[in-house]
Amino acid sequence: MAVFQYEARSLEGTLIQGKLDIASKEDLKYKLLNDGLILQKAKKIGRANDENFLDKIPILNRVKHKDFILFCRQFEVILNSGVSIVEAIKTSIKQTTNKKLSKALTDIYDRILEGQMLSDAFASRDDVFPDMFIQMVRVGEMSGNLDFVLRSLVVYYDKQYKIIKKVKSASTYPAVVSVASLGIVLFLMIKIVPMFGQTLDSMGGELPALTAAIMAISNFLVDHTILIILAIIGSAIGVVYYAKTDSGKRILDQLKLKIPLINNFTSKAITSNVARSMSLLLSSGMPLVSALNILKRVIGNVIITEKFDGAVDMINNGHKFVDALDSVGIFPPIFLHMVGVGEETGEMESMLNKSADFFDEEIDEAVSRILTMIEPLLILSLALIVGVIMASVLLPIVSMMNVVG
């Protein structure tokens, strides 16, 4: 929202001055008119700052995939109904329920009223709108096909969201099992083992090595519970923060490409993303080199992004697109074959779309394969840990029973 300083007159002719937080001068005019005042002059003196403390916490103040896709759909439908871009943005502001997205759209609305192009206004809020979206809107403005571009973007982001949703849904079960397993182990070590420890101490005698080790760990957990919890929380925050730094991203992306099973999934996910993104960019009429330069910024893996620099150089030096992709060293042979066929037949966009659909299905299979491996490993790990704890408690009891017997 913007802050306007205004002068207005009542129907009786009285001069009234004031300030108001509102989206635009036009809205200010109608607001005052509804209040029985006629706007004489207005000046924007700044932007409203209505953020509270919670708004400054990134995880609580972000634009979710679902909210962004909903905006794309609404904006495309509103714009295709024949209204102006200004009115389409204004209506979208009223429709969205996400606070950060609403503020970003209000900022964009103000910039468009000031004469900026739509793509430049979106670019000013690149903390909300992806680079791919901004560049495609720019292409749509320049070519006069903004409606087609927006329709294509809706399909693109909708399919991207479905993949993310499937992956998150599939990873929920292992995450729940892992947390439950940790809770069970901690409960045994902090509550149950100390009870048996007191009983064993009262019996006297030397404890087996396994029992002594488990008791020592249990005592440490009981004596330093708060410290351990703080250490776990601090470590988690530190890892998340480090993963967002350049060096952290590089290490994480390298691991994604090297860890068995995960590297297979990463390869297919990048292939699907590249195929669908390139299809969208090329179908909008963008030159190949320009499309590749934009594509580099949406791959999501630092290592592969750097390799794309060499692919762009190959295209500039006259090499085929399929050879440039092959030099990256991550794309499966079947994808390269489909791209080669598309390049030879002139059906590049169609083949890229088919490739994206094919690898979307491959991603589902890769996720299922990973879960098939992880689920029994988690259960076996839990059973092994619980078994060791119970064995450490029962060993001295069995030994004493044998002695008594």
Buried (B, 14 or more C-beta within 10 A) or exposed (E): BBBBBBBBBEEEEEEBEEEBBBBBBEBBBEBBEEEEBEBEEBEBEEBBEEEEEEEEEEEEBBBEBEBBBBBBBBBBBBBBEEEEBBBBBBBBBEBBEBBBBBBBBBBBBBBBBEEBBBBBBBBBBEEBBBEBBBBBBBBBBBEEBBEBBBBBBBEBBEBBBEBEEBBEEBBEEBEEBBEEBEEBBBEBBEEBBBEBBEEBEEEEEEBBEBBBEBBEBBBEBBEEEEEEEEEEEEEEEEEEEEEEEEEBBBBBBEEBBEEEEBBBBBBBBBBBBBBBBBBBBBBBBBEBEBBBBBBBEBBBBBBBBEBBEEBBEBBEEEBBBBBBBBBBEBBBEEBBEBBBEBBEEEBBBBBBBBBBBBBBEBBBEBBEEBEEEBEEEBEEBBEEBBEEBBBBBEBBBEBBEEEEE
